[in-house]
Amino acid sequence: MFNLKTKYKNTFRIKKFSLNRLIFFKKNYILFAFLTGLGAGIFAVLFMDLLNLINYLVLQNIVEYIQPRPAGEGGISETYTLVFKKPYLLPLTVGLGGLISAILVYLFSPESAGVGTDSAINAYHTQKRLSIKSSIVKLITSAITIGTGGVSGREGPIALIGAGIGSTIVNFFKLEKRERRLFLAVGLGAGIAAIFKAPLAGAIISGEVFFKKDFDIESTVLSFIASITSYTVYCLFFGFQPIFLTNIPTYIEVSHLFFYIGLGIFCALITRVYVFFFHKITEIFNNLKLPFYFKPLLGGLMSGTIGAFIPIAIGNGYGWLQLIMDGKTTDPYFIALGIIGVILGVSFTLGSGGSGGVFGPSVMIGGLAGALFSILLNTFFNLNLNVTSFMIVGMVSLFGSAAKAPLSTLILVAEMTGGYSLLLPAMISVFTAYFLSGKRSIFPSQVDTKFDSPAYKDELGVYILEKLKVKDYMKNPITITPEAFINDAFNLMKKNFIFGLPVVKNKELVGIITKTDLLEIPDKEREKKKVQDVMSKNLITVTESDTLAYALEMMINYGIGRLPVVKEKDRKKLIGIIERTDIGKALREHLGIS
């Protein structure tokens, strides 16, 4: 009983503990956030340099294919090839890239396998340690996967890399598990901020991406520091201009807002197809009885075959989005094939165990969906919809619905376009897609809320109790009248294994008597004295609508183990009894503790 009381006393000290954490935050957390952002920015630069090198050596020199690049990455001045000379080599390069990546993961860092962001989400909830070694391995394997032509995103790998850096800093300074979770999230956001050139979106996503219906505000505050740092470091090498050069109207016609609702519905449908195929192909590869490192080889061969026929589905295809924005590629059939190709390509590349992320492919699919939707409406209904605007809103709508992260994607719109003119249509489309896309996320490690995360079980006891009502856990009271003798009360307690009795007269609560009160009465006097002579009239009660947290607080403050439960409108009418053991049982049930 003492341990239980002590445990819950500590639970109610959360506010005081938070103040201590705030003091610690002022002293050290800012430095740790800066170091995490600095490391994420440096690794992002190294990752892009290695990716560009492998792309040059393999795709340009072996397959003889020069990918188009977005304007913010030098696409305006660079040449590109729409048709490559040796498409038959692409399945081989992607397959070998998958094989090499898988072997490196298998030998050096199994925790860095698969989708980078999902691995970071899993580590966040399970409180796994991520090392700097896993970051380095992820950097190399993802650069090989994407650089050889595999359909994968750059944002996922750098998310895991940033998370690994944050976790490593926590390990180095020997901080607690809570700090590891905190800086893992900070590092993830810093990585996204750098590679997307979107510091605000990176900071927001660090608190949003781990949950489908919740938010971690604590990590977001520190992520502002880390994201700004990583963004600055990365842009010093690759320029501060946005990834895409866009030409969008500064004013959105009110009549066009209706079409953004339609875009949201369209993106929701594509999201359902995308998520279904991704998880289905992943399940198929998981069930294949092949050595781990052969699966990415097979997935790469299939993904490369798709890319040989649909060049949009090769590596990171942001350059194709830029071409469509510039009006150089507007064929709806080609764009529709691109959507199918990217969905299948990323499913085979990552579902087979290849290294990378789903951020980039999700943005690609969304941008192509926005282009297809607006081009078809313009063609068949003679409208004048701005294709670029619909592409950008499509990017964030599909990613927001697939990743269940609508807030950060809205911020991403402003940072990708350099303004807020698309914020209103993006809000309409993103939340339409989010609510219609179903419960399933592209990240299987996501949970609904903090209550569903193993990482928060030790911290959320009091918050769980604040959600639970006394009426759902109280028991029927065993009562006694004030005229009854002390001996009758003693025998009643002994028979029912209880330590206290509410005293009731004319259906009204008039007092309470405990076993401690009875033991103070000599044996000879128990048959003569009545309950009303020793009962306590200083009643401490709770109502049926009070929370278990409030009931527990009252027990702790007054040093008692049970409370009478009365009607809220008639506080003299006894309807139940709640004990500390009832509260403990309720908490264990919701924490999944047997």
Stockholm file with secondary structure:
# STOCKHOLM 1.0

chainA/1-594         MFNLKTKYKNTFRIKKFSLNRLIFFKKNYILFAFLTGLGAGIFAVLFMDLLNLINYLVLQNIVEYIQPRPAGEGGISETYTLVFKKPYLLPLTVGLGGLISAILVYLFSPESAGVGTDSAINAYHTQKRLSIKSSIVKLITSAITIGTGGVSGREGPIALIGAGIGSTIVNFFKLEKRERRLFLAVGLGAGIAAIFKAPLAGAIISGEVFFKKDFDIESTVLSFIASITSYTVYCLFFGFQPIFLTNIPTYIEVSHLFFYIGLGIFCALITRVYVFFFHKITEIFNNLKLPFYFKPLLGGLMSGTIGAFIPIAIGNGYGWLQLIMDGKTTDPYFIALGIIGVILGVSFTLGSGGSGGVFGPSVMIGGLAGALFSILLNTFFNLNLNVTSFMIVGMVSLFGSAAKAPLSTLILVAEMTGGYSLLLPAMISVFTAYFLSGKRSIFPSQVDTKFDSPAYKDELGVYILEKLKVKDYMKNPITITPEAFINDAFNLMKKNFIFGLPVVKNKELVGIITKTDLLEIPDKEREKKKVQDVMSKNLITVTESDTLAYALEMMINYGIGRLPVVKEKDRKKLIGIIERTDIGKALREHLGIS
#=GR chainA/1-594 SS CHHHHHHHHHHTTHHHHHHHHHHHIIIIIHHHHHHHHHHHHHHHHHHHHHHHHHHIIIIITTSCCCCCCCGGGTTTTCCCCSSCSCGGGHHHHHHHHHHHHHHHHHHHCGGGCSBHHHHHHHHHHHTCCCCHHHHHHHHHHHHHHHHTTCCCCSHHHHHHHHHHHHHHHHHHTTCCHHHHHHHHHHHHHHHHHHHHTCHHHHHHHHHHTTBSSCCCHHHHHHHHHHHHHHHHHHHHHHCSSCSSCCCCCSSCCGGGHHHHHHHHHHHHHHHHHHHHHHHHHHHHHHHSCSCTTHHHHHHHHHHHHHHHHCTTSSSCCHHHHHHHHTTSCCCHHHHHHHHHHHHHHHHHHHHTTCSBCSHHHHHHHHHHHHHHHHHHHHHHHCCCCCHHHHHHHHHHHHHHHHHTCHHHHHHHHHHHHTSSTTHHHHHHHHHHHHHHSCSCCSCTTCBSSGGGCGGGTTTCHHHHHHHSBGGGTCBCCCCBCTTSBHHHHHHHHHHHTCSEEEEEETTEEEEEEEHHHHHTSCGGGTTTSBHHHHCBCSCCCEETTSBHHHHHHHHHHHTCSEEEEECSSCTTSEEEEEEHHHHHHHHHHHHTCC
#=GC SS_cons         CHHHHHHHHHHTTHHHHHHHHHHHIIIIIHHHHHHHHHHHHHHHHHHHHHHHHHHIIIIITTSCCCCCCCGGGTTTTCCCCSSCSCGGGHHHHHHHHHHHHHHHHHHHCGGGCSBHHHHHHHHHHHTCCCCHHHHHHHHHHHHHHHHTTCCCCSHHHHHHHHHHHHHHHHHHTTCCHHHHHHHHHHHHHHHHHHHHTCHHHHHHHHHHTTBSSCCCHHHHHHHHHHHHHHHHHHHHHHCSSCSSCCCCCSSCCGGGHHHHHHHHHHHHHHHHHHHHHHHHHHHHHHHSCSCTTHHHHHHHHHHHHHHHHCTTSSSCCHHHHHHHHTTSCCCHHHHHHHHHHHHHHHHHHHHTTCSBCSHHHHHHHHHHHHHHHHHHHHHHHCCCCCHHHHHHHHHHHHHHHHHTCHHHHHHHHHHHHTSSTTHHHHHHHHHHHHHHSCSCCSCTTCBSSGGGCGGGTTTCHHHHHHHSBGGGTCBCCCCBCTTSBHHHHHHHHHHHTCSEEEEEETTEEEEEEEHHHHHTSCGGGTTTSBHHHHCBCSCCCEETTSBHHHHHHHHHHHTCSEEEEECSSCTTSEEEEEEHHHHHHHHHHHHTCC
//
